[in-house]
Amino acid sequence: MKTYELPDTVKELFEQGENQYRIIDYAPEMEMDNNQSMEYFLDYIGATADNVKWHDGTQVTLVHPDYEMMYVINARGLGDFFSHGFEISLHESDGF
């Protein structure tokens, strides 16, 4: 079973607003802890150093030049090392 409910780009993440995403994939290479799944998520959406305002392993704050708000992404497990969840919450910009 494979389920990838993710935005394709950073811009799409911002367009969709507050949301929850998940990956469920039992392929051996998808066995990850929350830090690794966050890195996978950021790579998948094409986040660059310009998008990442703050990164603390399982929590990341993203910005986008077309939007005034910031989003905080929290990586979490969904019960095993092959099921990964991501919560996206809106935060006001602090003048980045």
Secondary structure by P-SEA (a helix, b strand, c coil): cccccccccaaaaaaaccbbbbbbbccccccccaaaaaaaaaaaacccccccccccccbbbbbbccccbbbbbbbbbcccccbbbbbbbbbccccc
